[in-house]
Amino acid sequence: MDKNFSNFEKKIGIKFKNSDLLCQVFVHRSFLNENPSFKLEHNERLEFLGDAVLELITTEYLYKNFPNPEGELTNWRSALVKGEMLAKVAGDLAMSDYLYLSRGEAKSGGKGRQIIMANALEALIGAIYLDQKMEKAKDFVNRYILGHLPEILELGLHVDAKSRLQELVQEREGFTPNYRVIGESGPDHDKRFIVGVFVNDRMIGEGAGASKQAAEQVAASKALERY
């Protein structure tokens, strides 16, 4: 059951003093349900710490490097630390190769796996902070997360599509758009929702996602393209 983390340490350029701390990063709660005698706890406490460390590092970076108003910086920070971005970074680091999961979780995919990956990345940041102190945690966040900011700004990923669409529709048509689920598919652990955004019973955009909220954002983005 033990895994060799030396390749992962080489990949991120950090040699852990406490190897158990690195191992704990990858232990999902479901694994302990099937393996109660495993030597370590699950990663949720590390995730709790890493979430706070990530937010502080990101906030400080944005504050020191950009004179933009608070509202804009808040949107930028949200885009940098949101689950989809963290899961992408964890995927780039192949963290899924090291996860300790129950048999059921190991077989599942979709949104559930994305959340597990994002949480593991936050746990990793917490572990780096405990094992190597703040400067190493900053180096890691700078290297793997903050570097995505230009892409976020270029693609407008920091913009809340639903809020922007509501402003435009109210300004141009005098109505508030509303969202309806028009289809769904897949098993419970990997649901897929299709949502339409409507103005006065006229559908102006359609989107799909692993949650209703994600599908609404995609639908709003599609509708914005028409505006």
Buried (B, 14 or more C-beta within 10 A) or exposed (E): EEBEBEEBBEEBEBEBEEBEBBBBBBBBBBBBEEEEEBEBEBBEEBBEBBBEBBBBBBBEBBEEEEEEEEEEBBBBBBBBBBBEBBBBBBBEBEBBEBBBBBEEBBEBEBBBBBBBBBBBBBBBBBBBBBBBEEEBBBBBBEEBBBEBBEEBBEEEBBBEBBEBBBEBBEEEEEEEBEBEEBEEEEEEBBBBBBBBBBBEEEEBBBBBBBEBEBBBBBBBBBBBEEE
